[in-house]
């Protein structure tokens, strides 16, 4: 069984900002960091709220 990965608030903010500023697309970020697109969109929603 795999161990669940944990991400710091700083990491989440960094990757979300890369997307918001137009630096990188959500799909590029998810592919590079092996993130689920659903997880990334949740982080983005929480960051904006």
C-alpha positions in Angstrom: 0.0 0.0 0.0 1.3 3.4 -0.9 2.0 6.1 1.6 -0.1 9.2 1.1 1.8 12.3 0.0 1.5 15.5 2.0 2.0 19.0 0.6 3.0 22.1 2.4 0.9 25.3 2.2 3.8 27.0 0.6 4.0 24.4 -2.2 0.3 24.6 -2.9 0.4 28.4 -3.1 3.5 28.3 -5.4 1.9 25.9 -7.9 -1.5 27.7 -7.8 0.3 31.1 -8.4 2.1 29.6 -11.4 -1.3 28.9 -12.9 -3.1 32.1 -11.9 -0.3 34.3 -13.3 -0.4 32.4 -16.6 3.1 31.1 -16.2 2.0 27.5 -16.7 -1.2 25.6 -17.5 -3.0 23.4 -14.9 -2.3 20.3 -17.0 1.5 21.1 -17.1 1.6 21.6 -13.4 -0.3 18.4 -12.7 1.8 16.3 -15.1 5.1 17.6 -13.6 4.2 17.1 -10.0 2.0 14.0 -10.5 -1.1 15.7 -9.1 -4.7 14.9 -9.8 -6.4 17.6 -11.7 -9.3 17.4 -9.2 -6.9 18.0 -6.4 -5.3 20.9 -8.1 -8.6 22.6 -8.8 -9.5 22.1 -5.1 -6.3 23.9 -4.1 -7.0 26.7 -6.5 -10.5 27.2 -5.2 -9.3 27.2 -1.6 -6.5 29.7 -2.6 -8.9 32.1 -4.3 -11.5 31.9 -1.5 
